[in-house]
Amino acid sequence: IIVFQIIRKLSKVEIENTAIQKIAELIAYAMGFNLFLLGAELFKEFYSQTVHVAPLEYMYFGLNGHDNLVPFMWISLIFNLIAFFIFLSPRGRANVVTLNIACVLVIIGVYIEKGMGLIIPGFIPGTLGEIYEYLPTNTEFIITIGIWATGALIYTILLKFVIPIY
């Protein structure tokens, strides 16, 4: 959505508001499905109280005094919920400012949830029951920014070819 708005402003390509609204509506459905599955996972793990609840406890509440990921996961959940309700509201989708805020919140929230929340807790606790604290380092943040920048560069180069053809 953000890229379409940039393309619309900087080039002669006409992108209708209805197309952007339809994409925002599809994102609302996808976010609702994502949040539903997260809720189902939380319910299943906390209701059954098996050994597999430890990674979720570590992510959302901390485990045995180890809680480095807790703020990240709560920020992710809050960002995803706020973005979902903005995308769900027709007035929120119609306002360009709130639409862009929701897009940024989705990108950050899903990146944290699927990046930190999918990989790291799979190793906590370890096979011998140890808990190894993890917090992303500055090097990892710089590498992440570099990966996103490389993707944006490739996307920009491809757009340079596509827009004149269009």
N, C-alpha and C positions, 0 to 999 in steps of 0.2 A: 504494500500500500504506500509506504514511504517512497519507495523507488518510483512507483507510478506517478506520484505527485511531483517528484523531482523531474522526471522525464517530461511531464506535462508542462512544467514551467520553463524548462531549458531547451526544449525542442519544439518542432512543429507537429509532433504526434499528438493527436487529439484522443484523450482518454476520458470517457464519459464518467460523470459522477455515479451513474447507476452501476457501472462496472466496479468502481471502488466500493460502493455500498454493498454489492453482492459478495465481494471478497471479504468484507468485514463481517457480513452475516455468516459466511462459511467459517471464518475464524471463530465466531461465537459458538457455532456447533462443535467445532473441533476442541475448543477450550472446555466446553461443557462435558464432552466425552472424556477428555483428559482428567478433569477434576473428578468426574464420576469414578473413573478407574482408580484414581488416587484414594478416594474415599473408600472404595470397595477393598483396596489393598490394606488400608489402615484398619478397617473394620475386621477383616478376616484375621489379620495378624494379632491385633489386640484382643479380639474375642476368643481366639483359640489358645492364646498364651503358650505357644510352643517355643522352642529354642530359636526359631526364626524371627521372633519379635525383637531380639537384641539389636539388629541393625537399625530398625525403625526407632527404637527407644534412643539409640545413640544419635540418630539424625534429628529428632524432634524434641527430645527432653534431656539428652545426655545420658551417659552410662558410667556408673561408678566414678563420678567426678570428672569424666572426660566429656567435654561439650564444645569443642571447637567448631563443629559444623552446625550447631543449633541455630545461631543467628542467620546463617546463610539459608537454611531450609525454611525458617519462618518468613524471612524476607521473600523468598521464592513463592511461598504459598500466598502471602499477602498480595504480592505483585500479580500473581495469576488470578486471584479472586477479583481484585480491582479491575484488571483488564477484562475479565469475563463479563462483569456487570456493565462496564462501559460498552463492550461490543454487543451485549444483549439489548441494551437500550437503544431504540431507534433515534432518539435525540442525541445520545452519545455518539452514535455512528455518523450522524449528519453533521456534527460540529467537527471541523478539521483539527482544531487544537486537541480536543479530547480523543479524537481518533488516533492522532499521532502519539499522544501520551500512552494510550492503550497499546499501540504497536510496540513502543519502546519497552513498556512493562512486560509484554509477552516475551519479547526477545530475551530480556534479562532473566525473567522468572523461569522460563523453560530451559534456558542455558544453565542456570544454577541447578534446577531440579534434575535435569537429565545428565548434566556433566558431573556435578559433585554428588548428587543423590543417587546415581545409578551405579557408579564405579566404586567409589570409596567405601560405602557401607557393606559392600559384598565381602570385604576383607576384615570386617570388624564384627565381633571379636575374631581373632585369628584361630587357626586350627587347635592351638593349645590353650585358648581362652584369653590370650593377652589382648590388650587394647592398645593400639598404636595411634597416637594422636596425629592428625594431619591437618595442615593449614597451607593453602597455596602460597608459594613464595613469589617474590617480585619477578624472578626469572620466568616462572610459569605464566604470570600475568602478561609479561612482555611477549612471550611466545604466542599466547592466545591472541593478543592484539596483532601480532605479525601474521598469524593465520587468517584472521578476519580481514586484515588489510590486503593480503594476497588474494583472497576471494573477491573482495571488492574491486581490486585492480583487474582481475580476469573478467569479472562481470562487466566492468566499464569498457574494457577492450571489446568484448563481444557486443555490447550495445552500440559501439561506434560502427560496427558492421551492419547490425540489424536495423537500426533506425533509418539510415539512408535507403536501404532496400525496401522498407515499409513505405 
